[in-house]
């Protein structure tokens, strides 16, 4: 167990799956092998991080909450005046074709990436883009590590803040992630699994790659959302709380209120709801130890409700596909 304590682990950790060596990757309409799935060194995404992306889970052969992910993708593309060059129906077909060719139905995480395309010269002005957008779909057999989920997360509050929208709007799910990367670096150096980030006013905002919730006296709290990405899983947790009659609030709260929380958890597409066992050296919840964060009763209840919501979405999408 000493080795587990010494090494920080990301909630996005996974066991390598040998099947991923032979996956086919969708690149601008062509399905290519892993070795051949490349983009130009002049591509806007490589040169500048100029693009938007989505991560999706696949359950029962269907990308979960696909409509919400496409809403966010196209909203982000419009905000940065990026023409994806494909409508939603065409992009949906490309996703399903990629899954079908790879024989993928369960235990799959899919990365959908769109950049502004190849530039005539490596310069930031979008007008020097020479061609259409670059669209890439990478599907992998990838699931969260059970030991990471069982251990729960150790968070560290970093000095890197979530910024104002007039600097770089945190609502944009852009390829430019240096703000989150520097937060992740600081948290890792502190021996934590994930960075807890504050907003410009000192209130809790989000984590570097997930969203953050606390449980206090039967209530669910998360940030106002003003300084974080419009998370799909975050929104779905708020939805299941409302449906189940669980009091939930998007509000400002401080680290003082976090440290005395009954439970804490993070949300994200890859791992769903993950319990938090420690924040800034403070143990969270009665069931947490140095090595284990058994989900508290509220977190466990929400995990079950979230699984039910996934099943409902998959059932709906399957019906749409069959119709």
C-alpha positions in Angstrom: 0.0 0.0 0.0 3.0 2.3 0.5 3.5 2.5 -3.2 -0.1 3.4 -3.8 0.2 6.3 -1.4 3.4 7.6 -3.0 2.2 7.7 -6.5 -0.7 10.0 -7.6 -3.2 8.4 -10.0 -5.5 10.1 -12.5 -9.2 9.3 -12.5 -8.5 8.7 -16.2 -6.1 5.8 -15.6 -6.9 2.6 -17.3 -5.5 -0.8 -18.0 -4.0 -1.1 -21.5 -6.1 -3.3 -23.8 -4.3 -5.2 -26.5 -7.2 -4.8 -28.8 -6.4 -1.1 -29.1 -3.3 -2.0 -31.2 -5.6 -2.9 -34.1 -8.2 -0.1 -33.9 -9.4 1.8 -37.0 -9.4 5.6 -36.6 -11.7 7.9 -38.6 -9.6 10.7 -40.1 -11.5 13.0 -42.5 -13.7 10.3 -43.8 -11.0 7.5 -44.1 -10.7 4.7 -41.6 -7.0 4.3 -40.9 -4.8 2.0 -38.7 -3.3 3.4 -35.6 0.1 3.8 -37.2 -1.3 5.6 -40.2 -3.8 7.9 -38.4 -1.8 11.1 -38.6 -2.4 14.8 -39.2 -0.2 17.5 -40.8 2.4 19.4 -38.8 0.6 22.5 -40.3 -2.7 21.5 -38.7 -4.3 24.2 -36.6 -4.8 21.8 -33.7 -1.1 21.0 -33.6 0.2 24.5 -34.3 -2.1 26.4 -31.9 -4.6 24.1 -30.2 -7.2 25.7 -32.4 -10.2 23.4 -32.2 -12.9 21.7 -30.1 -13.4 18.2 -28.9 -15.7 15.8 -27.1 -15.2 12.6 -25.1 -18.0 10.0 -25.1 -18.6 6.7 -23.4 -20.1 3.8 -25.5 -22.7 1.5 -23.8 -24.6 -1.1 -25.6 -23.2 0.0 -28.9 -24.4 3.6 -28.4 -22.5 6.8 -27.5 -24.2 7.9 -24.2 -25.8 11.4 -24.1 -24.7 11.9 -27.7 -27.2 14.8 -28.4 -25.8 16.8 -25.4 -22.2 16.2 -26.6 -23.0 17.3 -30.1 -24.8 20.4 -28.8 -21.6 21.4 -26.9 -19.4 20.6 -29.9 -21.3 22.6 -32.4 -21.9 25.5 -29.9 -18.1 25.7 -29.3 -17.3 25.5 -33.0 -19.8 28.4 -33.7 -18.2 30.4 -30.9 -14.8 30.3 -32.5 -16.2 30.6 -36.1 -15.1 27.1 -37.0 -17.0 25.3 -39.8 -16.9 21.6 -38.9 -18.0 20.8 -42.5 -20.4 18.1 -41.4 -23.9 18.3 -40.1 -25.0 16.4 -37.0 -26.5 13.5 -39.0 -23.2 13.0 -40.9 -21.1 13.2 -37.8 -23.4 10.7 -36.0 -23.1 8.3 -39.0 -19.3 8.6 -38.9 -19.3 7.8 -35.1 -21.5 4.7 -35.6 -19.5 3.6 -38.7 -16.3 3.8 -36.7 -17.8 1.8 -33.9 -19.2 -0.8 -36.3 -15.9 -1.3 -38.2 -14.1 -1.8 -34.8 -16.8 -4.2 -33.5 -17.2 -2.0 -30.4 -20.2 -2.1 -28.1 -19.1 -2.0 -24.5 -16.2 -0.7 -22.4 -15.3 1.9 -25.1 -14.3 5.6 -24.7 -14.4 7.7 -27.9 -12.6 10.9 -28.5 -14.1 13.2 -31.2 -11.7 16.0 -32.2 -12.2 18.9 -34.7 -9.5 21.4 -35.6 -9.7 24.4 -38.0 -7.6 22.4 -40.5 -4.3 22.7 -42.3 -2.7 26.2 -42.4 -0.6 27.6 -45.2 2.0 28.7 -42.6 2.2 28.2 -38.8 0.5 31.4 -37.7 -2.5 32.1 -35.5 -4.7 34.0 -37.9 -7.6 31.7 -39.0 -7.5 33.3 -42.4 -4.3 31.4 -43.3 -6.1 28.1 -43.0 -5.8 26.5 -46.4 -8.5 23.8 -46.3 -11.5 22.3 -44.5 -11.6 21.3 -40.8 -9.8 18.2 -39.6 -12.2 15.7 -38.0 -10.8 12.7 -36.1 -12.7 10.0 -34.2 -10.5 7.8 -31.9 -12.4 4.9 -30.3 -10.6 2.8 -27.7 -11.4 -0.1 -25.5 -10.9 1.8 -22.2 -12.6 1.7 -18.8 -11.7 3.3 -15.5 -9.4 1.2 -13.2 -11.5 -0.4 -10.5 -8.7 0.2 -7.9 -8.6 3.9 -8.6 -12.3 4.2 -8.2 -12.2 2.1 -5.0 -9.4 4.2 -3.5 -11.2 7.4 -4.4 -9.4 10.6 -5.2 -7.0 12.8 -3.4 -7.4 16.4 -4.4 -5.1 19.4 -3.9 -6.1 23.0 -4.3 -3.8 24.7 -6.8 -2.9 28.3 -7.3 -4.0 28.2 -10.9 -7.4 29.7 -11.2 -10.3 29.3 -13.6 -10.4 32.5 -15.5 -12.9 35.1 -16.6 -14.7 34.4 -19.9 -13.3 37.6 -21.5 -9.8 36.0 -21.2 -10.5 32.5 -22.3 -14.0 31.3 -21.8 -14.0 28.1 -19.7 -17.2 27.1 -21.4 -15.2 26.3 -24.5 -14.1 22.7 -24.7 -11.1 23.7 -26.7 -7.9 21.9 -27.5 -6.1 24.7 -25.7 -5.9 23.2 -22.2 -2.7 24.7 -20.7 -4.6 26.2 -17.9 -5.8 22.8 -16.8 -2.5 21.2 -17.6 -0.5 23.5 -15.3 -3.1 22.9 -12.6 -2.6 19.1 -13.1 1.2 19.5 -12.9 0.9 21.3 -9.6 -1.5 18.7 -8.1 0.7 15.8 -9.2 3.8 17.4 -7.7 1.8 17.7 -4.4 1.1 14.0 -4.6 -2.6 14.4 -5.5 -4.7 12.7 -8.1 -6.6 15.8 -9.4 -6.4 19.6 -9.0 -9.2 21.5 -7.2 -9.4 24.9 -8.9 -10.9 28.1 -7.5 -12.6 30.9 -9.4 -11.2 34.4 -9.6 -13.1 35.3 -6.4 -11.7 32.4 -4.3 -14.8 30.2 -4.4 -14.5 26.6 -5.5 -15.0 26.2 -9.3 -14.1 22.7 -10.6 -11.2 20.2 -11.0 -8.7 20.2 -13.8 -10.4 17.4 -15.7 -13.6 16.7 -13.8 -16.4 18.6 -12.0 -16.6 18.8 -8.3 -19.5 18.2 -5.8 -19.9 18.1 -2.1 -22.6 16.7 0.1 -23.6 18.7 3.2 -26.5 17.7 5.5 -28.4 15.9 2.8 -27.8 18.6 0.2 -25.8 18.5 -3.0 -23.6 21.5 -3.8 -21.6 22.3 -6.8 -20.2 25.6 -8.1 -22.3 28.2 -9.9 -20.9 26.9 -13.2 -19.8 30.4 -14.2 -16.1 29.4 -14.4 -16.2 25.8 -15.6 -17.0 23.8 -18.6 -20.7 23.0 -19.2 -20.2 19.4 -18.1 -22.5 16.7 -19.5 -22.2 14.5 -16.5 -22.4 17.5 -14.1 -25.7 18.5 -15.8 -27.0 14.9 -15.5 -26.2 14.7 -11.8 -28.2 17.9 -11.3 -31.0 16.3 -13.4 -31.2 13.1 -11.4 -31.2 15.1 -8.2 -34.2 17.0 -9.3 -36.0 13.9 -10.5 -35.3 12.1 -7.2 -36.3 15.1 -5.1 -32.7 15.5 -3.7 -31.9 19.1 -2.8 -29.2 20.3 -5.1 -27.7 23.8 -5.5 -25.4 25.6 -7.9 -23.8 28.2 -5.6 -20.7 29.9 -4.3 -18.9 28.0 -1.5 -15.5 28.1 0.0 -12.8 25.6 0.9 -13.8 26.0 4.6 -17.2 24.5 3.6 -15.5 21.8 1.5 -13.3 20.6 4.3 -16.3 19.9 6.6 -18.4 18.2 3.9 -20.0 14.9 4.7 -19.0 13.5 1.2 -17.3 14.8 -1.9 -17.2 13.4 -5.5 -16.2 14.3 -9.0 -18.1 13.8 -12.2 -16.9 13.1 -15.7 -17.8 11.2 -18.9 -15.0 8.6 -18.5 -15.5 7.5 -14.8 -19.0 8.8 -14.0 -19.2 9.7 -10.3 -15.9 9.1 -8.4 -15.7 9.5 -4.6 -13.1 11.8 -3.0 -11.3 10.6 0.1 -9.0 13.6 0.8 -8.7 17.3 0.0 -5.6 19.3 1.0 -4.8 16.8 3.7 -8.3 16.7 5.2 -10.0 13.4 5.1 -13.6 13.6 3.7 -16.4 11.5 5.0 -16.6 9.0 7.9 -15.8 6.0 5.6 -12.6 7.4 4.1 -9.2 6.1 5.2 -5.7 6.8 3.9 -6.2 4.2 1.1 -9.9 3.8 0.5 -12.9 6.1 0.0 -16.0 3.9 0.1 -18.8 5.9 -1.6 -20.8 7.7 1.1 -24.6 6.9 1.1 -25.5 9.9 -1.0 -22.7 9.3 -3.5 -23.7 5.6 -3.8 -27.3 6.6 -4.4 -26.4 9.1 -7.1 -24.1 6.5 -8.8 -27.1 4.1 -9.0 -29.4 6.9 -10.3 -26.8 7.8 -12.9 -26.5 4.2 -14.1 -30.3 4.2 -14.5 -30.1 7.4 -16.5 -27.5 5.9 -18.9 -29.7 2.9 -19.4 -32.6 5.2 -20.3 -30.5 7.1 -22.8 -29.2 3.9 -24.4 -32.7 2.5 -24.6 -33.9 5.7 -26.3 -31.1 5.8 -28.7 -31.5 2.2 -29.6 -35.1 2.8 -30.3 -34.2 5.7 -32.5 -31.7 3.7 -34.4 -34.2 0.9 -34.9 -37.0 3.1 -36.0 
